[in-house]
Amino acid sequence: MMNTLFQLPMKYKVLFTGYLITIGFGLLMAGAQIMLTHGMADGKPGLSIEDIVYSYYGNRSGSKLEAMLEGAMKPMAPDDARFELIQWARDGSPAELWKPKIEPLIQRYCAACHNATSAQPDFTRFENLKKAAEVDRGASYNSLTRSSHIHLFGIAFIFMFMGWIFAMAEFPHPWQSLLIATPFVFLVVDVISWWLTKSFYQFAWLTMLGGIGYSLASTVMLLTSLAQMWLPKERWLAFWTRESP
């Protein structure tokens, strides 16, 4: 018979606790990163359906450059500089204005992050900025493919180990199995929704649903596992109590 979390030797409790706390902080940082990137796609704080549409389907009434300057990058440059860059993009990003007007603005306000040595697009090169000034069609298929396999492979391992630990918790069996499966289901839903939203913006709500679904299930498993390892049984939730097989 497999030990429950409450019965585990101290060394395993410490091991599992270290893993769960680290994963918990990692999930919080992932949420913060989403809020600071996708969450600012429409220029307003907080994640909304519009943010998801702009991130995957794009804002096809403007360019990616304009979306960035009106969104996450808005605090990085004054209004007059952003207006100059947006107007240049709307005018078709003419090459003759690059040297006299646009390049100095890029060097002053953008090059600190968008340069040849950073992970961001190198906007000190005219051809890269011109590409960003094209109509915003959202995430590229290359970036979707890359993000999809990273998420599916990487996050699935996180959920597997979290579910394995939670499987040793005392919890009503049908609900326990459902909770273990839920993050995997919603992870697949989340990734599929990116591809659907890329072509049909109406599916943006599915992306929101996927993220909320696996976040809630993971939180319940994480907190339940920690509580059952360290709290005395008299402080457990009555819902957890079940007869031993």
C-alpha positions as CSV (number, residue, x, y, z in Angstrom):
1,M,0.0,0.0,0.0
2,M,1.4,3.4,-1.0
3,N,2.1,5.9,1.8
4,T,-0.1,9.0,2.0
5,L,1.5,12.4,2.1
6,F,0.8,12.6,5.8
7,Q,2.7,9.3,6.4
8,L,5.8,10.1,4.3
9,P,9.2,10.2,5.9
10,M,10.5,13.7,6.6
11,K,13.1,13.6,3.8
12,Y,10.4,13.1,1.2
13,K,8.2,15.8,2.7
14,V,11.1,18.2,2.4
15,L,11.8,17.1,-1.1
16,F,8.2,17.4,-2.3
17,T,7.7,20.7,-0.4
18,G,10.8,22.2,-2.1
19,Y,9.5,21.2,-5.5
20,L,6.0,22.5,-4.9
21,I,7.0,25.8,-3.5
22,T,9.5,26.4,-6.4
23,I,6.9,25.4,-8.9
24,G,4.4,27.7,-7.2
25,F,6.7,30.7,-7.5
26,G,7.4,29.7,-11.1
27,L,3.7,29.8,-11.9
28,L,3.3,33.2,-10.2
29,M,6.2,34.5,-12.3
30,A,4.7,33.1,-15.5
31,G,1.4,34.9,-14.6
32,A,3.3,38.1,-14.1
33,Q,5.1,37.7,-17.4
34,I,1.8,37.2,-19.2
35,M,0.4,40.3,-17.6
36,L,3.4,42.4,-18.6
37,T,3.4,41.1,-22.2
38,H,0.1,39.8,-23.5
39,G,-1.7,41.7,-20.8
40,M,-0.6,45.0,-22.3
41,A,-1.3,44.2,-25.9
42,D,-4.3,46.6,-25.9
43,G,-2.5,49.3,-24.0
44,K,-4.5,48.7,-20.8
45,P,-3.4,46.9,-17.6
46,G,-4.8,43.4,-17.0
47,L,-5.4,40.5,-19.3
48,S,-8.5,40.8,-21.5
49,I,-10.1,39.0,-24.5
50,E,-8.8,41.9,-26.6
51,D,-5.2,41.3,-25.4
52,I,-5.5,37.7,-26.6
53,V,-7.0,38.7,-29.9
54,Y,-4.1,41.2,-30.5
55,S,-1.5,38.7,-29.5
56,Y,-2.6,35.8,-31.7
57,Y,-4.9,37.2,-34.4
58,G,-3.3,40.6,-34.5
59,N,-4.7,44.2,-34.7
60,R,-5.1,44.2,-38.5
61,S,-6.1,47.8,-38.5
62,G,-2.5,48.7,-37.7
63,S,1.1,47.4,-37.4
64,K,2.9,45.4,-34.8
65,L,5.1,48.4,-34.2
66,E,2.0,50.5,-33.5
67,A,0.6,47.9,-31.2
68,M,3.8,47.7,-29.2
69,L,4.0,51.5,-29.0
70,E,0.4,51.8,-27.8
71,G,0.8,48.7,-25.5
72,A,3.6,47.3,-23.5
73,M,6.2,49.8,-24.9
74,K,4.1,52.9,-24.2
75,P,6.0,54.0,-21.1
76,M,9.4,53.7,-22.9
77,A,9.1,56.8,-25.2
78,P,7.3,60.2,-25.0
79,D,4.1,60.8,-26.9
80,D,5.8,62.9,-29.7
81,A,8.4,60.1,-30.4
82,R,5.7,57.4,-30.5
83,F,3.6,59.5,-32.8
84,E,6.5,60.0,-35.2
85,L,7.2,56.2,-35.3
86,I,3.5,55.3,-35.7
87,Q,3.0,57.8,-38.5
88,W,6.1,56.5,-40.3
89,A,4.6,53.0,-40.1
90,R,1.2,54.2,-41.3
91,D,2.9,56.0,-44.2
92,G,4.4,52.7,-45.4
93,S,7.8,53.0,-43.6
94,P,9.6,55.0,-46.3
95,A,13.3,54.3,-46.4
96,E,14.2,58.0,-47.0
97,L,13.1,58.9,-43.5
98,W,15.1,56.2,-41.8
99,K,18.4,58.0,-41.4
100,P,17.2,61.6,-40.7
101,K,14.2,60.9,-38.4
102,I,13.5,57.3,-37.4
103,E,17.0,55.9,-36.6
104,P,17.8,58.6,-34.0
105,L,14.5,57.9,-32.2
106,I,15.2,54.2,-32.2
107,Q,18.7,54.7,-30.9
108,R,17.4,57.0,-28.1
109,Y,14.4,55.1,-27.0
110,C,14.5,51.5,-28.2
111,A,18.1,50.4,-28.8
112,A,18.8,49.6,-25.2
113,C,16.6,46.5,-25.4
114,H,16.1,46.0,-29.2
115,N,19.7,45.6,-30.4
116,A,21.8,42.9,-32.0
117,T,22.9,41.4,-28.7
118,S,19.5,41.1,-27.0
119,A,16.8,38.5,-27.3
120,Q,14.4,41.1,-28.6
121,P,14.1,42.0,-32.3
122,D,17.0,44.2,-33.4
123,F,15.3,47.5,-34.3
124,T,18.6,49.2,-35.0
125,R,18.4,47.6,-38.5
126,F,16.0,49.2,-41.0
127,E,14.7,45.9,-42.4
128,N,13.7,44.6,-39.0
129,L,11.8,47.7,-38.1
130,K,10.2,47.8,-41.5
131,K,8.9,44.3,-40.9
132,A,7.4,45.3,-37.6
133,A,5.8,48.2,-39.3
134,E,3.7,45.9,-41.5
135,V,0.1,45.1,-40.8
136,D,-0.1,43.3,-37.5
137,R,-1.3,39.7,-38.2
138,G,-0.5,38.5,-34.7
139,A,1.8,35.6,-33.8
140,S,3.6,34.0,-36.7
141,Y,3.2,30.3,-37.5
142,N,6.9,29.8,-36.6
143,S,6.5,31.3,-33.2
144,L,3.3,29.4,-32.6
145,T,5.0,26.1,-33.4
146,R,8.0,26.9,-31.2
147,S,5.8,28.0,-28.2
148,S,3.4,25.0,-28.7
149,H,6.1,22.4,-28.4
150,I,7.9,24.2,-25.5
151,H,4.6,24.5,-23.5
152,L,3.4,20.9,-24.2
153,F,6.7,19.2,-23.4
154,G,7.8,21.5,-20.5
155,I,4.6,22.2,-18.7
156,A,3.4,18.5,-19.0
157,F,6.4,17.4,-16.9
158,I,5.5,20.0,-14.2
159,F,1.9,18.7,-14.1
160,M,3.1,15.1,-14.1
161,F,5.2,15.5,-11.0
162,M,2.6,17.7,-9.3
163,G,-0.1,15.1,-10.1
164,W,2.1,12.3,-8.8
165,I,2.6,14.0,-5.5
166,F,-1.1,14.9,-5.3
167,A,-2.0,11.2,-6.0
168,M,-0.7,10.4,-2.5
169,A,-3.1,12.9,-0.9
170,E,-6.2,11.8,1.0
171,F,-8.9,13.0,-1.3
172,P,-12.2,11.6,-2.7
173,H,-11.1,9.3,-5.5
174,P,-13.3,10.5,-8.3
175,W,-12.4,14.1,-7.7
176,Q,-8.8,13.3,-7.2
177,S,-8.5,11.6,-10.6
178,L,-10.4,14.4,-12.2
179,L,-8.1,17.0,-10.7
180,I,-5.0,15.1,-11.9
181,A,-6.3,15.0,-15.4
182,T,-7.6,18.6,-15.6
183,P,-4.3,20.5,-16.1
184,F,-3.3,18.2,-19.0
185,V,-6.7,18.7,-20.7
186,F,-6.7,22.5,-20.3
187,L,-3.1,22.7,-21.4
188,V,-4.0,21.0,-24.7
189,V,-7.1,23.2,-25.0
190,D,-4.9,26.3,-24.4
191,V,-2.4,25.5,-27.1
192,I,-5.1,24.5,-29.6
193,S,-6.8,27.8,-28.9
194,W,-3.7,29.7,-30.0
195,W,-3.9,28.2,-33.4
196,L,-7.7,28.7,-33.7
197,T,-7.4,32.3,-32.5
198,K,-4.7,33.0,-35.1
199,S,-7.2,32.4,-37.8
200,F,-10.5,33.1,-36.1
201,Y,-10.4,35.8,-33.3
202,Q,-13.7,34.5,-31.9
203,F,-11.8,31.7,-30.2
204,A,-9.8,34.0,-27.9
205,W,-12.2,33.1,-25.0
206,L,-10.9,29.5,-25.3
207,T,-7.4,30.7,-24.5
208,M,-8.6,32.4,-21.4
209,L,-10.6,29.3,-20.4
210,G,-7.5,27.1,-20.9
211,G,-5.3,29.2,-18.7
212,I,-7.8,29.6,-15.9
213,G,-8.6,25.9,-16.0
214,Y,-5.1,24.5,-15.5
215,S,-4.2,27.3,-13.1
216,L,-7.1,26.5,-10.7
217,A,-6.5,22.8,-10.8
218,S,-2.8,23.2,-10.2
219,T,-3.5,25.5,-7.3
220,V,-5.8,23.1,-5.6
221,M,-3.4,20.2,-6.0
222,L,-0.4,22.2,-4.8
223,L,-2.1,23.7,-1.7
224,T,-3.8,20.4,-0.7
225,S,-0.5,18.5,-1.0
226,L,1.4,21.0,1.2
227,A,-1.4,21.1,3.8
228,Q,-1.6,17.4,4.1
229,M,2.2,17.0,4.5
230,W,2.5,19.6,7.3
231,L,-0.9,20.3,9.0
232,P,-2.2,18.0,11.8
233,K,-5.2,16.0,10.7
234,E,-7.6,17.8,13.0
235,R,-7.0,20.9,11.0
236,W,-7.7,19.2,7.6
237,L,-10.8,20.1,5.6
238,A,-13.6,17.5,6.2
239,F,-13.9,17.1,2.4
240,W,-10.5,15.4,2.3
241,T,-11.3,12.7,4.8
242,R,-12.0,9.3,3.3
243,E,-11.9,5.7,4.4
244,S,-8.6,3.8,3.8
245,P,-8.9,1.0,1.3
